[in-house]
Amino acid sequence: MIEPKEEKIRILYVDDEENNLQAFKATFRRDYKIFLAISAHEGRELLKTQDVDIIITDQRMPEEVGVDFLASVIPLYPEPMRILLTGYTDIQAVIDAINKGQVYHYLTKPWEEDYMRTVIKNAYEVLSLRKENKKLTDDLLKSNDQLEFLLRQNLLS
């Protein structure tokens, strides 16, 4: 019997530096399904057509900083886990990332491959648990509605 192939984690990586995008893709393309965007605008366009599990973005980009990009996609795409990368130690960016961008993790450049893999794995586990929790909650609400209906039926008869 053939085991069903496990679906790859889908990652959107947004960075204004082409070299960073290509290095990320070269490193992780075998393990994950990678979507690349060279700007926040391009990242938003990709999100319109691709379902992603994790969004990774650079903080310092010329047109829009990473935190603002992440905050802007939350209303339409609240599920993906968000990771912020920066080459600078900027405490205000960390605060904004947590408060505005609802960032799961904050990493400094250059990223270390094994640590990045661990962060991605952990982020995906959190996402999976959130989805499972939502499904169980929805199932419980449905069951409660059915029980209430049956109870009303019994009271009327």
Backbone as CSV, one residue per row, in Angstrom:
resi,resn,N_x,N_y,N_z,CA_x,CA_y,CA_z,C_x,C_y,C_z
1,MET,0.844,-1.179,0.000,0.000,0.000,0.000,0.889,1.242,0.000
2,ILE,0.522,2.229,-0.798,1.320,3.451,-0.922,0.847,4.468,0.120
3,GLU,1.803,5.019,0.850,1.489,6.056,1.844,1.142,7.354,1.125
4,PRO,0.113,8.082,1.568,-0.173,9.367,0.938,0.973,10.338,1.209
5,LYS,1.347,11.076,0.176,2.452,12.017,0.316,1.990,13.214,1.143
6,GLU,2.783,13.540,2.151,2.451,14.658,3.013,2.653,15.959,2.242
7,GLU,1.693,16.865,2.343,1.777,18.138,1.631,2.857,19.020,2.260
8,LYS,3.593,19.706,1.404,4.665,20.569,1.882,4.101,21.848,2.513
9,ILE,4.812,22.349,3.503,4.481,23.640,4.107,4.687,24.706,3.046
10,ARG,3.714,25.605,2.909,3.768,26.666,1.893,4.224,27.967,2.547
11,ILE,5.327,28.508,2.038,5.942,29.695,2.634,6.025,30.816,1.607
12,LEU,5.584,32.001,2.005,5.805,33.218,1.220,6.955,33.963,1.870
13,TYR,8.005,34.227,1.082,9.153,34.982,1.581,9.227,36.296,0.820
14,VAL,9.156,37.415,1.564,9.177,38.754,0.970,10.460,39.457,1.404
15,ASP,11.236,39.895,0.421,12.491,40.605,0.698,12.821,41.456,-0.526
16,ASP,13.337,42.644,-0.321,13.662,43.523,-1.444,15.015,43.188,-2.071
17,GLU,15.737,42.240,-1.502,17.042,41.858,-2.043,16.930,40.505,-2.744
18,GLU,17.135,40.531,-4.056,17.025,39.331,-4.886,17.934,38.203,-4.393
19,ASN,19.147,38.544,-3.954,20.087,37.522,-3.467,19.528,36.769,-2.260
20,ASN,18.863,37.486,-1.357,18.259,36.841,-0.187,17.136,35.894,-0.606
21,LEU,16.327,36.343,-1.571,15.232,35.499,-2.052,15.773,34.198,-2.652
22,GLN,16.779,34.330,-3.498,17.330,33.151,-4.170,18.041,32.211,-3.190
23,ALA,18.739,32.794,-2.212,19.410,31.963,-1.207,18.388,31.179,-0.385
24,PHE,17.294,31.838,-0.012,16.240,31.168,0.757,15.645,30.024,-0.058
25,LYS,15.322,30.314,-1.311,14.714,29.286,-2.159,15.674,28.119,-2.377
26,ALA,16.940,28.407,-2.650,17.921,27.347,-2.878,18.075,26.459,-1.644
27,THR,18.002,27.066,-0.476,18.187,26.325,0.770,16.983,25.453,1.122
28,PHE,15.774,25.961,0.890,14.578,25.302,1.429,13.627,24.714,0.391
29,ARG,13.924,24.818,-0.895,12.956,24.391,-1.924,12.624,22.902,-1.869
30,ARG,13.527,22.087,-1.383,13.243,20.642,-1.316,12.263,20.299,-0.194
31,ASP,12.284,21.092,0.859,11.463,20.792,2.032,10.113,21.511,2.047
32,TYR,10.059,22.679,1.419,8.859,23.514,1.479,8.476,23.993,0.090
33,LYS,7.220,24.371,-0.065,6.778,25.028,-1.300,6.995,26.523,-1.074
34,ILE,7.894,27.104,-1.867,8.339,28.480,-1.652,7.730,29.416,-2.687
35,PHE,7.177,30.522,-2.205,6.734,31.619,-3.061,7.588,32.830,-2.700
36,LEU,8.107,33.519,-3.714,8.984,34.660,-3.475,8.350,35.946,-3.965
37,ALA,8.572,37.026,-3.219,8.101,38.353,-3.619,9.186,39.369,-3.308
38,ILE,9.450,40.274,-4.250,10.524,41.256,-4.089,10.025,42.539,-3.422
39,SER,8.720,42.616,-3.160,8.155,43.799,-2.498,6.894,43.399,-1.740
40,ALA,6.474,44.277,-0.852,5.238,44.032,-0.106,4.051,43.955,-1.064
41,HIS,4.042,44.830,-2.069,2.957,44.829,-3.061,2.882,43.468,-3.771
42,GLU,4.043,42.964,-4.206,4.082,41.666,-4.879,3.648,40.550,-3.925
43,GLY,4.011,40.678,-2.645,3.585,39.705,-1.651,2.070,39.661,-1.512
44,ARG,1.437,40.843,-1.477,-0.032,40.905,-1.386,-0.676,40.280,-2.624
45,GLU,-0.091,40.532,-3.806,-0.621,39.952,-5.040,-0.534,38.424,-5.008
46,LEU,0.573,37.891,-4.520,0.721,36.438,-4.411,-0.306,35.841,-3.452
47,LEU,-0.571,36.540,-2.357,-1.538,36.034,-1.373,-2.945,35.927,-1.968
48,LYS,-3.229,36.716,-2.989,-4.547,36.651,-3.640,-4.744,35.334,-4.385
49,THR,-3.647,34.722,-4.826,-3.756,33.523,-5.657,-3.195,32.257,-5.007
50,GLN,-2.423,32.405,-3.938,-1.776,31.249,-3.315,-2.132,31.155,-1.835
51,ASP,-2.487,29.957,-1.393,-2.670,29.725,0.042,-1.293,29.482,0.639
52,VAL,-0.974,30.204,1.705,0.309,29.986,2.361,0.075,29.706,3.842
53,ASP,1.017,28.978,4.416,0.954,28.644,5.834,1.775,29.623,6.667
54,ILE,2.875,30.098,6.085,3.811,30.957,6.810,4.237,32.106,5.899
55,ILE,4.280,33.309,6.470,4.787,34.477,5.755,6.054,34.929,6.477
56,ILE,7.140,34.996,5.724,8.405,35.499,6.253,8.719,36.772,5.491
57,THR,9.026,37.852,6.194,9.336,39.098,5.503,10.508,39.813,6.150
58,ASP,11.232,40.525,5.306,12.299,41.399,5.765,11.653,42.625,6.397
59,GLN,12.263,43.189,7.421,11.727,44.387,8.056,12.001,45.637,7.224
60,ARG,13.248,45.816,6.812,13.632,47.055,6.126,13.583,46.884,4.617
61,MET,12.483,47.371,4.050,12.318,47.393,2.598,12.001,48.832,2.208
62,PRO,12.364,49.250,1.001,12.247,50.665,0.638,10.814,51.219,0.611
63,GLU,9.846,50.470,0.082,8.497,51.008,-0.062,7.632,50.833,1.180
64,GLU,7.851,49.751,1.896,7.009,49.434,3.053,7.783,48.513,3.986
65,VAL,7.812,48.840,5.261,8.540,47.980,6.207,7.752,46.694,6.438
66,GLY,8.469,45.661,6.838,7.866,44.344,7.012,6.697,44.310,7.983
67,VAL,6.827,45.023,9.102,5.746,45.035,10.101,4.465,45.600,9.499
68,ASP,4.577,46.676,8.723,3.385,47.265,8.101,2.777,46.314,7.078
69,PHE,3.632,45.614,6.328,3.133,44.625,5.379,2.363,43.535,6.119
70,LEU,2.947,42.993,7.187,2.280,41.926,7.938,0.958,42.414,8.533
71,ALA,0.968,43.623,9.092,-0.266,44.175,9.665,-1.337,44.353,8.585
72,SER,-0.923,44.710,7.377,-1.885,44.957,6.303,-2.543,43.682,5.779
73,VAL,-1.895,42.538,5.923,-2.481,41.298,5.397,-3.329,40.556,6.427
74,ILE,-3.234,40.937,7.676,-3.989,40.233,8.727,-5.500,40.237,8.481
75,PRO,-6.123,41.375,8.098,-7.584,41.340,7.913,-8.059,40.335,6.859
76,LEU,-7.318,40.179,5.769,-7.735,39.259,4.709,-7.162,37.854,4.877
77,TYR,-5.990,37.757,5.493,-5.307,36.473,5.638,-4.815,36.310,7.077
78,PRO,-5.734,36.082,8.021,-5.332,36.018,9.430,-4.634,34.718,9.836
79,GLU,-4.833,33.634,9.075,-4.316,32.335,9.498,-2.800,32.170,9.393
80,PRO,-2.161,32.601,8.296,-0.722,32.295,8.190,0.087,32.823,9.375
81,MET,1.051,32.025,9.773,1.975,32.444,10.825,2.921,33.467,10.203
82,ARG,3.334,34.451,11.012,4.159,35.547,10.502,5.515,35.563,11.207
83,ILE,6.574,35.656,10.388,7.943,35.705,10.893,8.615,36.931,10.300
84,LEU,9.307,37.698,11.131,9.978,38.922,10.693,11.486,38.725,10.744
85,LEU,12.160,39.114,9.655,13.619,39.046,9.555,14.185,40.459,9.502
86,THR,15.291,40.679,10.144,15.951,41.967,10.014,17.449,41.818,10.203
87,GLY,18.177,42.675,9.524,19.624,42.711,9.681,20.045,43.710,10.733
88,TYR,19.065,44.356,11.346,19.334,45.424,12.310,18.709,45.078,13.644
89,THR,19.325,45.535,14.701,18.735,45.371,16.023,17.989,46.660,16.335
90,ASP,16.690,46.601,16.143,15.847,47.788,16.293,14.717,47.418,17.253
91,ILE,14.817,47.868,18.483,13.844,47.474,19.506,12.432,47.937,19.149
92,GLN,12.309,49.089,18.487,10.975,49.559,18.093,10.360,48.606,17.067
93,ALA,11.191,48.075,16.173,10.687,47.105,15.198,10.181,45.850,15.898
94,VAL,10.874,45.425,16.938,10.439,44.252,17.700,9.087,44.535,18.359
95,ILE,8.954,45.680,18.984,7.699,46.057,19.646,6.569,46.133,18.631
96,ASP,6.827,46.803,17.490,5.807,46.914,16.439,5.444,45.544,15.882
97,ALA,6.447,44.685,15.732,6.201,43.348,15.196,5.216,42.591,16.078
98,ILE,5.405,42.691,17.358,4.535,41.987,18.304,3.152,42.633,18.351
99,ASN,3.115,43.957,18.437,1.845,44.648,18.611,1.045,44.802,17.322
100,LYS,1.680,45.215,16.246,0.958,45.490,15.004,0.908,44.292,14.070
101,GLY,2.018,43.612,13.916,2.105,42.551,12.922,1.767,41.175,13.436
102,GLN,1.480,41.058,14.731,1.174,39.768,15.356,2.176,38.702,14.901
103,VAL,3.447,39.027,15.068,4.530,38.179,14.590,4.759,37.019,15.546
104,TYR,4.873,35.832,14.977,5.146,34.627,15.761,6.599,34.614,16.228
105,HIS,7.517,35.017,15.330,8.936,34.959,15.679,9.685,36.073,14.971
106,TYR,10.725,36.540,15.606,11.570,37.619,15.101,12.978,37.065,14.972
107,LEU,13.538,37.098,13.744,14.872,36.551,13.488,15.803,37.630,12.949
108,THR,17.069,37.502,13.257,18.045,38.441,12.707,18.768,37.794,11.525
109,LYS,19.161,38.646,10.600,19.967,38.212,9.453,21.428,38.297,9.842
110,PRO,22.265,37.486,9.283,21.902,36.372,8.410,21.316,35.225,9.228
111,TRP,20.281,34.589,8.702,19.641,33.507,9.421,20.493,32.243,9.332
112,GLU,20.356,31.438,10.356,21.074,30.164,10.436,20.097,29.075,9.981
113,GLU,20.507,28.256,9.041,19.615,27.298,8.387,18.879,26.380,9.361
114,ASP,19.590,25.734,10.280,18.933,24.807,11.208,17.944,25.517,12.119
115,TYR,18.328,26.718,12.565,17.419,27.472,13.434,16.180,27.905,12.663
116,MET,16.360,28.333,11.404,15.217,28.719,10.570,14.289,27.529,10.381
117,ARG,14.837,26.349,10.142,14.011,25.140,9.990,13.191,24.871,11.257
118,THR,13.845,25.039,12.402,13.150,24.827,13.679,12.024,25.832,13.859
119,VAL,12.277,27.084,13.547,11.249,28.123,13.676,10.077,27.817,12.736
120,ILE,10.373,27.431,11.493,9.319,27.102,10.527,8.511,25.900,11.026
121,LYS,9.190,24.866,11.489,8.508,23.666,12.003,7.599,24.020,13.180
122,ASN,8.102,24.801,14.111,7.309,25.188,15.277,6.126,26.073,14.890
123,ALA,6.357,26.994,13.958,5.268,27.867,13.493,4.171,27.035,12.850
124,TYR,4.565,26.046,12.055,3.578,25.198,11.395,2.803,24.345,12.412
125,GLU,3.481,23.887,13.430,2.797,23.130,14.484,1.738,23.990,15.177
126,VAL,2.083,25.238,15.474,1.117,26.153,16.094,-0.068,26.365,15.155
127,LEU,0.215,26.595,13.867,-0.853,26.778,12.884,-1.754,25.546,12.833
128,SER,-1.161,24.368,12.794,-1.934,23.123,12.745,-2.808,22.958,13.990
129,LEU,-2.261,23.278,15.148,-3.034,23.193,16.394,-4.190,24.187,16.401
130,ARG,-3.955,25.385,15.883,-5.032,26.381,15.793,-6.151,25.896,14.889
131,LYS,-5.777,25.307,13.744,-6.790,24.795,12.810,-7.574,23.650,13.444
132,GLU,-6.864,22.745,14.112,-7.530,21.620,14.767,-8.458,22.102,15.877
133,ASN,-8.010,23.096,16.641,-8.827,23.669,17.701,-10.100,24.295,17.133
134,LYS,-9.970,25.014,16.028,-11.131,25.636,15.390,-12.105,24.564,14.903
135,LYS,-11.568,23.499,14.300,-12.425,22.426,13.816,-13.167,21.759,14.975
136,LEU,-12.460,21.478,16.054,-13.098,20.850,17.209,-14.155,21.758,17.832
137,THR,-13.867,23.047,17.900,-14.838,24.001,18.433,-16.080,24.054,17.549
138,ASP,-15.875,24.102,16.224,-17.014,24.109,15.299,-17.835,22.830,15.427
139,ASP,-17.154,21.683,15.542,-17.855,20.408,15.709,-18.661,20.399,17.015
140,LEU,-18.075,20.937,18.067,-18.764,20.984,19.355,-20.005,21.874,19.281
141,LEU,-19.884,23.023,18.636,-21.043,23.911,18.483,-22.153,23.235,17.671
142,LYS,-21.755,22.519,16.628,-22.741,21.804,15.810,-23.436,20.728,16.639
143,SER,-22.662,19.985,17.406,-23.246,18.940,18.263,-24.187,19.535,19.304
144,ASN,-23.800,20.662,19.878,-24.669,21.332,20.855,-25.981,21.759,20.215
145,ASP,-25.914,22.289,18.996,-27.136,22.687,18.288,-28.038,21.476,18.051
146,GLN,-27.438,20.350,17.673,-28.214,19.136,17.431,-28.844,18.622,18.721
147,LEU,-28.094,18.683,19.808,-28.638,18.242,21.096,-29.783,19.139,21.558
148,GLU,-29.613,20.442,21.363,-30.699,21.363,21.731,-31.949,21.076,20.921
149,PHE,-31.780,20.795,19.634,-32.915,20.470,18.779,-33.624,19.209,19.286
150,LEU,-32.826,18.173,19.598,-33.415,16.927,20.104,-34.114,17.139,21.438
151,LEU,-33.527,17.951,22.293,-34.135,18.242,23.586,-35.478,18.944,23.402
152,ARG,-35.526,19.923,22.493,-36.776,20.620,22.224,-37.827,19.666,21.669
153,GLN,-37.395,18.751,20.797,-38.312,17.760,20.211,-38.905,16.887,21.315
154,ASN,-38.059,16.466,22.261,-38.524,15.625,23.367,-39.453,16.378,24.274
155,LEU,-39.186,17.664,24.513,-40.054,18.444,25.377,-41.409,18.694,24.741
156,LEU,-41.459,18.791,23.412,-42.715,19.031,22.725,-43.560,17.776,22.592
157,SER,-42.932,16.623,22.654,-43.711,15.399,22.469,-44.235,14.827,23.755
